[in-house]
Amino acid sequence: MRAIPPLCIPAFYRATHRPDGTGHGVAFQKLDQRLAALLAAKSNPIHATHQVIADELGSAREIVSRLLKGFADQGWVKLGREQITVTNSAALRKLATF
């Protein structure tokens, strides 16, 4: 068995623990929560393709597109060509911290 490189351990800890030290960080959030957090954290409008966002989240474009459509249907975002405009950041933040 190979040893884990020392530089990977802090990155793994950050991915699996919240800033308050309690566990269940981003690595264990559902994809819709991670997407909501990503959108809420970026400046408006977001100039990116669904594929770029999917790559950031480690997911498939089709799944991210489906989630974005759901967010748009709820009035949380407005979708355009290679652009996403957040229209209800409070709702996204609430989902992200659920």
Secondary structure, 3 states (H helix, E strand, C coil): CCCCCCCHHHHHHHHHCCCCCCCCCHHHCCHHHHHHHHHHHCCCCECCCHHHHHHHHCCCHHHHHHHHHHHHHCCCEEEECCEEEECCHHHHHHHHCC
